[in-house]
Amino acid sequence: MSPSPVLVVPAALWTGVAGVAVIASIVLTRRRERASAGWNPFGTDFPVVASAAFAGYAVAAAVRGEFSLPDAAFAFLWPATAASALAYVAGRRDRSLPRWAGPVFAAAGAALYGALPI
């Protein structure tokens, strides 16, 4: 079964935003920040973001009938890391993202990946 463009396009856009956020957070940490103030993907918000990503993937994969715990155990890592990076990059300005934006971004990305027939 080939993936639907309805899922592929948002997944590609999400991946693009996530990739830019991760690269930007690494570059900003290396160039301008002290090591203690730099981006840490496993920061204090990681448990909440990881739980949201795990839930997003689990729901989408269960709807497709292809949920497995080993797949879910690794499927949440990329969306959780990307959400943490996005929150870091966006929080560097005067206005930061709302606290719920990271978990929602992670859950949306994980749900998109869970819904794709890969």
N, C-alpha and C positions, 0 to 999 in steps of 0.2 A: 504494500500500500504506500503510495507516494504521499508526502505531506501536502496539505492544502496551503495555497498562498495566503489564506486568511491567517494561518499560524506562522508561516515562514517569514512574512514581512515584519510583523511585530517582533518576532524572535530575533531577526537580524538587526532591527533598529535597537532593541534592548541590548543586544550584544555589543553593538557599536558604542552606545552610551556607556555601558559598563567598562568596555576596554579603554575608552578615553579617560574615564574616571580613575581607573587603576593606574594607568600610565601617568596621568597628571599628579596623582597623589604620591607616587614614587619619585617623580622628578621634583616636586615641591619639597618633599621631605629631604632629598639629597642636596638640594641647592640652598634652601633658605632656612630650614628649621634646624634647631638643635636636636640631637638624637632623642632627648626626653620629650620633646614637643611634636615629634614627627608622627606620621600615620602609622597606626598599629592595627592590622586587620582583625586582631583578636582583642579589641578594646573592651570597654565596659558594656557596650551595647551588643556585643557579639552573641550572647545567649538568646536575646530577644530576636535579633535579626536571623540567626540560624534556625530558631524555632519556626519563625514565619516562613522561611524558605523551605524547610522540611515539610511543613503543613501544605504549602502551595504545591510542591512536587507530589506529595502523597495524594492529595485530592485529584489532581489532574491525571496522574498515573492510574489511580483506582477507577476513575471514570472510564478510562480506556481499557481497563481490565488487565493492566500490565504492571501493577505495583509489586515490587519486591524490596525487601528490607536492605539487601546489599546495594542495590542501585540507589535507593533513597539515602543510604548512609554517605554516599559521595556526591549525590546530585545537589545537595544544599550548599556545598562549599563555595562554588563559583558565585552563585547569586548572593550569598552572605558576604563574601569578600568584596564583591562589586558594590553592594549597598553600603558597606562600611567605607569604601573609598569615595563613593559619591557624597556621603554625608561629610566626610573630611574635607573634600574639595569645596563643596558648597558652604561649609561652615567657616571657611577662611575669610569670607567677606563680612561686611557689617550685618547682613541678614543671612541667617542660616536656615536650613530646611527645618520644617516641623519635626518633632521627635518621632512621629509615626511614619515619616516618609521613607526612612531606611528599611524598616520591616515590610512596608507595602511594596517598595521596589524589589526587594529580595523575593517576596512571595510571588509577585507578578512574573519575574524572570524564571523562577523555579517552576511555576505553573506552565509557562510557555514551553519550557524544556520537557516537562512531564507530559504535555499534550502532544508533542511531536513524535511521530513513529520513527524512532532512530534504531 
